[in-house]
């Protein structure tokens, strides 16, 4: 039986309930401090739908983590960050992929390391298509219309046709930095804002040296504002024994199931 949504004449039924996606991102430091099985066990209690890994080893590393989590679908990119060994980007999913791709984000600037890239996968959750992007980009410290984040926000994401989009990864930038402002201006919102977490007072790097000066929160989860989504739960995961130099981050994103109906009701 349906119920009337407060403030509207629209009757909400079971099929109108939001699509909730539990997503995490983790820079695993090329597997230096933990096996994929250890990282899989760490994530197990979070009941995740999607994980975006970065600085991940090539080969079956991502799939091995997925085996522990009963997440059978993985995609690993071919571009290793800064051409270092085993610094790829990957996506692990509970549901099958309908498409995958990788986009190079390299720029012609001496202060940027190259190559950088973002991997993408499209999957369906509860019958609704969602595009997931997992990245590792360089820190941007100036206001020039360039850099990895600029290319992402102005060349890659605008071409995405899927209506619900999540972008996760190691941005190497803090909220408020030029790079993050560019992403927000292009129509994306950080989960921190919905969760009322002050990212300026926390850090995700360096987890291995917590008493030394840190770089703050540089690992983020974003969703596209056009989807009318919001983050309902999430946090920076604090581990007694760090498994990488970064801390893992997770969030539950709720997407309205019927975007056209939502627009008509406004």
N, C-alpha and C positions, 0 to 999 in steps of 0.2 A: 504494500500500500504506500502511496506517495504522501508527501507532506508539502505544505506551502512554504516556500522560502521567505523569511521575513523581508518586508519591503518590496515584494514583487508579487505578480500574479502567476508566477511560474511554479508548477508543481514539480517537486524533486522526487524522482524515483531512484531505485537502486542503481539503475544504469546511468544516472546523472552524477554519482559520487565521483570525486576527483580521482585522477590517476596518481598514485603516489609512487615515487621512485627513490629508492635509497642508494645514494651514490657516494663513492669515496675517491680520493686522490692521494697518491703516495709516491714520492721520489725515493726509490729504494737504493740509491747510491751503488748502482751496478751490482747489487747483491753482495756487497762487501762484508756486511755484518750479520746477514741472516739468509737462510735458505728460503726458497719460495714456499716450502711447507710450513716453516715457522711463521711467515707472514700470513699465509692462509689461515692458520690457526688463530692468529691474533685478530683477524677480521671476522671470525666465524660468528660471534655473538651479535654482530650488527645486522645480520640477515640482509646483505646488500644485493642490489640488482645489477649494479654496474661499478666497476673500479677502473679508474684511469691511472695507469702506472707511468712513471717517467724515470729516466736513467736506468732503464730496465735491460737486463741481458737479452741477447738475441736467442733464437732457438725456442725450446719448449718451456722456458722459465715461467712465463705467464700461464701457460696451460697447466703446469704443475701446481701453481697456487690455486688455480681454478678447480683442480681435482679435489683438493682438500675442502673447498667451499661448495662443491657440487655446482659449479658454474662452468659449463662445458664449452663455451664459445669464446674464442680469443683471437685477437688480431694484433700483430706486431709490425710496426713500420720498418722501413729500410734505411732511414736517415738517422745516423748516430750524431748526437749533439756535439758540435765542435770537432767532429770526426774522431772523438775519443772511443775507446773500446767499450762496448756494451752500455751505451747510453741512448737506447732507443725509447720510443714511446709506444705504449700498448693499451688496449682496452680489453677488459674481461667482462663477460656478460652472462646472465642467467638465461636470457632468451636469445634465439638465433639472430644473426645479422642478415639484413636484407641488402646492404651495400657497405663497402669499406673504401677508404681512400687515405692518402697522405699528401699534405701540401707543404712544400718548402717555404720558409719564411725569411730566408737569408736577405741581407741588405748590404749595400756597398758603403760601409762605414768602419773606420779603423777601430772604434771603441766597442764594436759588437763582435762577439764570437759567432762564427758561422761554421757549418750550416745549423739552422734551427728549423723545427718543423712541428706540425700538429697532425695527429691522426684522427680520423673520423669514422664512426660506424653508425648506421641506422638500424634500429631494432624496434619491434613492436611489443609494447607492454599493455596488457588488458585490451588488445586490439587497436591501440593507438601508436602511431609512429613517433619515435623520438630520435633526434640526432645528438650524438655524444661526441665531443671533441676533447682530446687529451694532448696537452702540449708541454713543452719545455722551451722557454724563451729567455733572452738576455735582458738584463736590467737596462732601463732607459732613463737617463738622467737629464735630458734636455727637452725642449719644446718643439723641436723640429718635426715636421710631418714625415717621419721615417721611423725605422726601427721595426722589430719583429711584431710588437703589439699593433703598430699602425697598419701593417700589412694584414694582420689577422682581422682587425676591425673594419678595414676599408676595402679589402680585396677578397677575402675568403668568406667571412660570415654573411655579408650582404647577398651572396649567391646561394645561400642555403634555402631550399624550398620547403623543408620540413617545418611545420608550425611550432613545434616544441623543441627547444634546443638547450643543451647543457654544455658548458665549457669548463673544464677542470684542468689543474696541473700546477707545475712549478713556474710561476710567472717571474720570479726573481725581482718582484716589485711589491711595494707596500700599497695599501689602499691610500688614495690621495696622490700617488705618483702620476706623472704624465701618462704613462702607459695604461694605468688602470682607468684614468679619466677618459681616455680615448675609447676604451671598451665600453664603459658606462654610457658615453655619449652616443655610441652606435646602437644602444637599445638593450643593454644587459645589466643585470642587478646582482650584486654579491649576496650570497646567503647570509653573511654576517649581519647585514642590515635587518633582515627579518628576525634573526635569532637574538638580536640585541646584544651581540658580542662586540666589544670594543677591541678591534684588531690592533689598535695602536698600543695596547697594553699587554699583548701576548706575543709569542713568537713560535715559529715552526722550524727555524734554523738558527743555531746548530743544536740539535737535540743531544748530541754526544758531549757537548761542552756547555751545559746549562748555566754555569756560573761565570762564563766569560761573556764579553759583549756579543750580542746577537744581531741578526739582520731583521728581526721582527717577523711578522706573518707575511710570507711570500708565496704560500700555497693556498689556492682559492678555488671556490666553486661558484659559478655564475649560471644564471638562466636568462632566457630572453624575455623581456618585459611584455612583448606583444602576445605572449602565451597566457597572460594573466595568472602566472604561477606565483607560488610563495614557498618559502622554506619553513617547515613546521618543526623540525628537530635538527640537531647537528652540533658538532663541537670539534675542537682540536683534541685528538686522542692523546692522552698523557700515558706513556708507558713507563713502568718501573725500570725495565731494561730496554733502552732504545734499540730498534732493529735497523736504523739508518741514521744518517746525519740530519734528516728531516723528520718532522712529526707527521703522522697521517691525519687527514681531515675528512670528515664525512657530513652529509646532510640528507634530510628527506625533503624532496621537492614535490609539491602537490600541484598538478596541472588540471584545470577544468577539462572535463571530457568532451564537452560540446562547445567549442569556441564560437561557432556561428550563432548558436542559441543564446549564449551569453551576451554577444553584441546586440542581438535583437531585443533583449530584455532591458537594455540600458536606455 
